[in-house]
């Protein structure tokens, strides 16, 4: 497939739509220099921990909204930010598309999409450029909780990396010019998902399709294959959507990758498998692993109750019986990733039950029903945790060993993308709009 087939035909039209984003209010302060760039999914460490200060705790559609960007397409990827520029991916329909009142697409099988990388000015919300990097043909389906632009991009000092699963992976310069682009072949189920990561000179991502499940590394400068490793544990249903994580121990670096039926540790330099933990008949793994206190935390996915596993990373081969420190199946999320603060693990289940566990042994410290349904992953800033529901309600609590609510806010739109914190602000993406809140 030619990834640039629609570039000439639609570029002018879509760029015009993108630049028509409306600024609701002007910033009255001088240009900010962000203390922390949120350059990948779940932030600098990939685990939802922010060092930003003065992140807002109060907002509404009419309060503390600095600007709105009206997205010409749809995507559940999170935005990323660097040097006062915001980058996001979106899938723009190229034909008539029917959207229900709850934001669900009812006509994806009839619609083609232009997959685009978009750059915004962080101070004004105005689009600086919009580049087509791929295309989704008619007939491609995605789960109602998925989109054709669900993978969060990565921005560095000179490159933007975007990943749309089988529909295109590309590197662009920061002016929107495509440096390289390529396709990866497998058959997705419920659409493509999961975000890429960078390690040294490689771009790495999971490819857990219905027919073939593997992990892959590309040369970040050229897009050429560096290594590709098949999943070694047979799974009846292979499809999953998780994002891998690099951890560093006394034994060196390990790529932790959660998949259907098993979680794996790989040598990120070569793709060689180091160990795996088997959890049979679990698939559609979405949460990103977390590493804290010498333990890897993995959520095991769908069918029955999901389990939260705490795995020691120093094993070799099948470590299911030897290196699982503890496991628990109470209020474990299918979609939102866990977050660790000090010696406590905080989670929110898909049906809205927040909980706090002891990291060392998994013992439940408290649980509290927040209400609503959840897909977005939480983040921590200045001792506060932000939990965003699918209906646009955000509950903010203290990250302590008892439940203490700080605030509740609502944006009144469907929200599955994770919030991005800024110094003095945050970015919140809904089904139709990206908001900057200060």
C-alpha positions in Angstrom: 0.0 0.0 0.0 1.3 3.5 -0.8 1.3 5.4 2.4 1.2 8.7 0.6 -1.6 8.1 -1.8 -3.9 10.7 -0.2 -1.2 13.2 0.6 -1.7 15.5 -2.4 -5.4 15.0 -2.7 -6.4 15.7 0.9 -3.4 17.6 2.4 -4.7 21.1 1.7 -8.2 20.4 2.8 -7.3 18.6 6.0 -4.7 21.2 6.9 -7.3 23.9 6.5 -9.6 22.0 8.8 -6.8 21.5 11.4 -5.7 25.2 11.4 -9.4 26.2 12.0 -9.0 25.1 15.6 -10.5 27.8 17.7 -8.7 29.7 20.5 -11.2 30.4 23.3 -9.0 32.5 25.4 -5.5 34.1 25.1 -2.7 33.3 27.5 -1.8 36.4 29.5 1.5 35.2 30.7 4.8 35.1 28.9 6.0 32.0 27.1 6.4 29.0 29.5 9.4 26.8 29.6 8.2 23.4 30.7 10.3 21.8 33.4 9.3 18.4 32.1 8.5 17.3 28.6 5.9 14.5 28.4 7.4 12.9 25.4 5.9 9.3 25.4 3.0 7.3 26.7 2.8 7.7 30.5 5.6 10.3 30.6 9.4 10.4 30.9 9.7 7.1 32.9 6.7 5.5 31.1 5.0 5.0 34.5 2.7 8.0 34.9 4.9 9.9 37.4 5.2 13.7 36.8 7.5 16.3 38.3 5.3 19.2 37.0 4.1 21.8 39.5 0.8 23.5 39.9 -1.2 21.1 37.7 -4.8 22.2 37.8 -7.3 20.6 40.2 -10.4 22.5 39.0 -11.9 22.9 35.5 -15.1 22.6 33.5 -16.0 23.4 29.9 -16.3 27.0 30.9 -13.6 27.2 33.6 -9.8 27.4 33.2 -9.9 26.3 29.6 -7.2 28.2 27.7 -7.9 26.9 24.3 -9.7 24.1 22.4 -8.4 22.3 19.3 -11.2 20.8 17.2 -9.8 17.5 16.0 -10.8 16.9 12.3 -10.4 13.1 13.0 -10.5 10.7 15.8 -7.9 9.1 18.0 -7.4 7.8 21.5 -3.6 8.3 21.6 -2.4 10.8 24.2 -0.7 14.0 23.0 3.0 14.5 23.7 4.8 17.7 24.2 8.3 19.2 23.9 9.6 22.8 23.7 6.1 24.4 23.6 5.0 22.2 20.8 2.3 19.5 21.1 2.2 16.4 18.8 -0.7 14.1 18.4 -2.0 11.5 15.9 -5.5 11.3 14.5 -7.5 9.3 11.9 -9.4 11.6 9.6 -12.4 10.0 7.8 -12.3 10.3 4.0 -16.0 9.7 3.5 -19.3 9.9 5.4 -18.9 8.7 9.0 -21.8 8.0 11.4 -21.1 8.7 15.1 -23.5 7.9 17.8 -24.3 10.1 20.8 -21.8 8.3 23.0 -19.0 8.8 20.4 -19.0 5.3 19.0 -18.2 4.9 15.3 -20.9 2.8 13.6 -19.6 2.9 10.0 -15.9 2.1 10.2 -16.4 -0.8 7.8 -17.6 1.7 5.2 -15.1 4.5 5.7 -11.4 5.1 4.7 -9.2 7.1 7.0 -6.2 9.3 6.5 -3.7 8.7 9.4 -2.0 12.0 10.3 0.6 13.4 12.6 -0.4 16.9 13.8 1.7 19.6 15.5 0.2 22.4 17.6 1.5 25.5 19.3 1.2 24.8 23.0 0.4 28.4 23.9 -2.4 29.0 21.4 -3.6 25.5 20.3 -3.2 26.5 16.6 -2.1 23.8 14.2 1.4 24.4 12.8 1.4 21.4 10.4 -0.5 18.2 9.6 1.1 15.4 7.7 -0.5 12.2 6.3 1.6 9.2 7.1 -0.7 6.3 6.3 -4.2 5.2 5.3 -6.8 2.8 6.6 -8.8 1.3 3.8 -12.6 0.7 3.9 -13.5 -2.5 5.7 -11.0 -2.1 8.5 -12.8 -2.5 11.9 -11.9 -1.3 15.4 -13.4 -2.0 18.7 -15.7 0.8 20.1 -13.0 1.5 22.7 -10.3 1.5 20.1 -9.5 3.8 17.2 -7.2 3.8 14.2 -4.9 6.2 16.0 -4.5 4.7 19.5 -0.7 4.5 19.7 0.8 7.5 21.5 3.7 9.0 19.5 7.3 9.7 20.8 9.0 13.1 20.3 12.8 13.7 20.7 14.9 16.7 20.1 14.8 16.2 16.3 12.3 13.5 15.5 8.7 12.4 15.9 7.9 8.7 15.8 4.3 7.5 15.1 3.0 4.0 15.1 -0.4 3.0 13.6 0.1 -0.8 13.8 -0.2 -2.5 10.3 -1.2 0.8 8.7 2.1 2.5 9.0 5.1 3.3 11.3 7.1 6.5 10.5 9.7 9.0 11.6 9.2 12.7 10.9 11.3 15.7 11.5 9.8 18.4 13.7 8.6 20.4 10.7 6.4 17.5 9.6 8.5 16.0 6.9 8.5 12.2 6.7 12.1 10.8 7.1 11.1 7.1 6.7 7.9 5.1 6.6 7.1 1.4 6.5 4.4 -1.2 7.2 4.5 -4.2 9.5 2.5 -7.3 8.5 0.1 -9.1 10.9 -3.6 -9.4 11.3 -5.0 -7.2 14.1 -8.1 -8.0 16.1 -10.4 -5.1 17.2 -7.9 -2.7 15.5 -4.3 -1.9 16.3 -3.2 -0.6 19.7 -0.2 -0.2 21.9 2.5 2.5 21.8 6.2 2.3 20.7 9.2 3.0 22.9 12.8 4.1 22.2 15.8 2.2 23.4 19.3 3.4 22.4 19.1 3.6 18.5 15.9 1.4 18.2 12.2 1.9 18.1 10.5 -1.1 19.7 6.8 -2.1 19.9 4.6 -5.2 20.4 2.8 -6.8 17.5 0.2 -9.1 19.0 -2.2 -9.9 16.2 -4.7 -12.6 15.8 -2.5 -14.7 13.5 1.0 -13.8 14.6 2.4 -12.4 17.9 5.9 -10.9 18.2 8.0 -8.1 19.4 9.9 -6.0 16.9 12.8 -3.4 16.9 13.5 -1.0 14.1 16.5 1.2 13.5 15.2 4.6 14.5 17.3 6.3 11.8 16.2 4.2 8.8 13.2 2.2 9.8 15.0 -1.1 8.9 14.6 -4.2 11.0 17.0 -4.7 13.8 15.4 -7.7 15.4 12.1 -9.6 15.6 11.1 -12.2 18.3 8.1 -14.4 18.2 6.2 -15.1 21.4 7.3 -18.4 22.7 4.2 -19.4 24.7 1.4 -20.6 22.5 -1.9 -18.7 23.0 -5.3 -19.7 21.7 -6.2 -16.0 21.3 -3.0 -14.1 20.5 -4.2 -10.5 20.3 -3.1 -7.9 22.9 -2.5 -4.2 23.0 0.1 -3.4 25.7 3.1 -1.1 25.5 6.5 -2.5 26.6 8.8 -1.1 29.3 12.5 -1.0 29.7 13.8 -1.7 33.3 17.4 -1.7 34.6 18.6 -4.1 37.2 22.0 -5.4 38.4 21.8 -7.9 35.5 21.4 -5.1 33.0 18.5 -3.8 30.9 15.4 -5.8 30.3 12.5 -5.2 27.9 9.3 -6.2 29.8 6.5 -7.0 27.4 3.0 -8.3 28.5 1.1 -10.4 25.9 -1.7 -13.0 25.7 -1.1 -15.9 28.1 2.4 -14.7 29.2 4.6 -11.8 30.3 8.1 -11.8 28.9 11.5 -10.3 29.7 13.8 -9.8 26.6 17.3 -8.5 26.0 16.4 -5.2 24.3 19.7 -5.2 22.4 19.1 -8.4 20.6 15.5 -9.5 21.3 16.6 -12.7 23.0 14.1 -14.0 25.5 15.3 -14.1 29.1 12.3 -15.3 31.0 8.5 -15.6 30.9 5.6 -15.9 33.3 2.7 -18.0 32.1 -1.0 -17.0 32.9 -3.1 -19.3 30.7 -6.2 -18.2 28.8 -5.8 -14.5 29.3 -5.8 -12.2 26.3 -6.4 -8.6 25.1 -3.7 -7.3 27.6 -3.8 -3.5 27.6 -2.2 -2.0 30.7 1.5 -1.1 30.5 3.7 -2.9 33.0 5.1 -1.0 36.0 8.4 -1.5 37.8 9.0 -0.4 41.4 10.7 -1.8 44.5 12.3 -4.6 42.6 9.0 -5.9 41.3 7.4 -5.9 37.9 3.6 -5.4 38.0 1.5 -6.9 35.2 -2.2 -7.0 34.7 -3.3 -10.2 33.0 -6.3 -9.1 30.9 -9.7 -10.4 29.9 -11.8 -13.6 30.7 -13.0 -13.9 34.3 -11.1 -11.8 36.7 -7.9 -10.1 35.7 -5.0 -10.7 38.0 -2.3 -8.4 39.2 1.1 -10.2 39.3 4.2 -9.0 41.1 7.2 -10.6 39.3 10.9 -10.6 40.3 12.9 -9.8 37.2 16.1 -11.9 37.9 15.0 -15.3 36.6 15.7 -17.3 33.5 13.3 -19.4 31.4 9.9 -20.3 32.8 9.8 -18.5 36.1 6.0 -18.9 36.7 6.5 -21.0 39.8 9.6 -19.3 41.1 9.5 -15.6 40.6 5.9 -14.5 41.1 6.1 -12.8 44.5 2.4 -12.4 44.9 -0.9 -12.2 42.9 -4.3 -10.7 43.5 -7.6 -10.7 41.5 -9.6 -8.1 43.3 -10.5 -4.9 41.4 -7.8 -5.4 38.8 -8.1 -3.2 35.7 -8.4 -4.6 32.1 -7.4 -1.2 30.6 -6.0 1.5 32.9 -2.3 0.9 33.9 -1.3 0.7 37.6 0.7 3.4 39.3 3.1 3.1 42.2 3.8 5.8 44.8 6.3 5.0 47.5 5.4 1.5 48.7 1.8 1.6 47.5 0.1 0.5 44.2 -2.9 2.4 43.1 -5.3 1.1 40.5 -8.8 1.9 39.1 -10.8 -1.0 37.7 -12.7 -0.6 34.5 -16.0 -0.4 36.4 -14.7 2.4 38.7 -13.3 0.9 41.9 -10.1 2.6 43.0 -7.9 0.7 45.3 -4.6 0.9 47.1 -2.3 -2.1 47.8 0.9 -2.7 49.6 3.7 -3.1 47.1 5.6 -5.7 49.0 2.8 -8.3 49.5 -0.2 -7.0 47.6 -2.3 -6.6 50.7 -5.3 -4.3 50.2 -5.1 -1.1 52.1 -8.3 0.6 50.9 -10.9 0.5 48.1 -13.4 3.1 47.0 -16.1 3.2 44.3 -15.6 6.2 42.1 -18.4 5.5 39.8 -18.3 5.4 36.0 -16.2 3.3 33.6 -12.4 3.8 33.1 -9.9 3.2 30.3 -7.4 6.0 30.7 -4.3 5.5 32.8 -3.8 7.7 35.9 -0.9 10.0 36.6 0.7 11.4 39.7 1.6 15.1 40.3 2.6 16.7 43.6 1.2 13.9 45.7 -2.1 13.8 43.9 -3.5 11.1 41.6 -5.8 11.9 38.6 -8.3 9.3 37.5 -10.2 10.1 34.3 -13.5 8.2 33.5 -14.8 7.5 30.0 -17.5 10.1 30.5 -15.1 13.0 31.1 -15.2 13.0 34.9 -11.8 13.3 36.6 -11.5 12.3 40.3 -8.4 13.7 42.0 -7.2 12.0 45.3 -4.3 12.1 47.6 -1.7 9.4 47.0 -1.8 8.2 50.6 -2.8 5.1 52.6 -6.4 6.3 53.1 -8.9 7.6 50.6 -9.0 11.4 50.5 -10.7 13.1 47.6 -9.3 16.5 46.5 -11.6 17.4 43.7 -13.9 16.2 40.9 -14.2 17.8 37.5 -16.1 17.1 34.3 -15.5 18.0 30.7 -18.8 16.5 29.3 -17.4 14.4 26.5 -16.2 10.8 25.9 -12.6 10.4 27.2 -10.4 7.3 26.8 -7.0 9.0 26.2 -4.8 9.5 29.2 -4.3 13.1 30.5 -0.9 14.8 30.0 0.3 17.1 32.8 2.1 20.4 32.3 3.7 22.9 34.6 0.6 25.0 35.5 -1.6 23.1 33.1 -2.8 19.8 31.6 -3.9 18.5 28.2 -7.1 16.5 28.0 -8.2 14.8 24.9 -11.9 13.9 24.2 -13.6 12.2 21.3 -13.6 15.5 19.3 -11.4 18.0 21.1 -8.0 18.6 22.7 -8.3 21.0 25.7 -5.5 22.9 27.3 -6.5 23.7 30.9 -4.4 26.1 33.1 
